[in-house]
Amino acid sequence: MSWESEVDDLERRRRLALQQGGKEAIARQHARGRLTIRERIAALLDADSFEEHGRATAIPDYADNGEINE
């Protein structure tokens, strides 16, 4: 049995999580005078002193066919 499709799905979810909801969501944050969580962490900590865990813990938005909307 190959786990390739499951691993690919995890990698895809991680890429989506790094997008933080997409450009529009980030623009809304900035329009409210807020930084994104990663921008806040970067402002508080020294470069390369933080290792993120659990990037794919956001609640995904699913399409009717069960696939994650990007």
Buried (B, 14 or more C-beta within 10 A) or exposed (E): EEEEEEEEBEEEBEEBBEEBBEEEEBEEBEEEEEEBEBBEEEEEEEEEEEEEEEEBEEEEEEEEEEEEEE
